């Protein structure tokens, strides 16, 4: 059963008040080490926030700012043991700097590190100005995590590609992981494979064939996280697990020829994904009642939560 949690009021939301910031990551060489608080590394993925220039502005008739605050409050209540947050693009609908600054303030109130990548609606230059020193290669609990920008060679319709520099960086991580026998978590915005909707498949990762050819050359356990489609997915291609994250703003109906917004049921609510990364030889077994991969050397447990906001 997909968990649904209701927040009846945003009054007293901890993300409306200032809190001290503690940095729980450290830089080591060209990678940043995310410190796991237990035998697994617990991460939260947020995607497709579509924040507006002004906090009170709506997106597709949704108060996306208040929905995000509710989601962040829910994460703090339900996942106090998280080790970091990953934001996989389309954070601000038209790349307004004020919205990025508000988002950064919300996230900095966690006492955990957070990392963002751009989507097709973002302004990467603005993101870099606000957070110029963000690391793009992470390590946690025996896993490597590579954050990729898939917005190169944009077609103006929503598609994007991995630039040659991003493909080279991915290959470097694959080489390291193969040598160290480490798991690899790849994070990008665009879906790298079909999601069975004509309109969404037309704006997926344009050079997905290059990505899959590269992954196929290495014997590395890989999991991919993506956003973009405003849907939860758990797919497999070429022995790679591919996980889609719901939006904190609005969900799109699956398997459609054109865009339709979800209006009923749990999948009409704002959502997010959580992940637990277990290292090889961990004494803690993943929960068999949740969606987990246990056959591989590095186990991964994951789930999606929907947040009801009144």
Secondary structure by P-SEA (a helix, b strand, c coil): cbbbbbbcccccccccbbbbbbbcccccccbbbbbbcccbbbbbbbccccccccccccccccaaaaaaaaaaaaaaaccccccbbbbcccccccccaaaaaaaaaaaacccbbbbbbbcccccaaaaaaaccccccbbbcccbbbbbbbccccccccbbbbbcaaaaaaaaaaaaaaaaacbbbbbbbcccccccccaaaaaacccaaaaaaaaaaacccbbbbbbccccbbbbcccccbbbbbbbbcccccccccccbbbbcccccccccbbbbbbbcccccccccccccccccccbbbbcbbbbbbcc
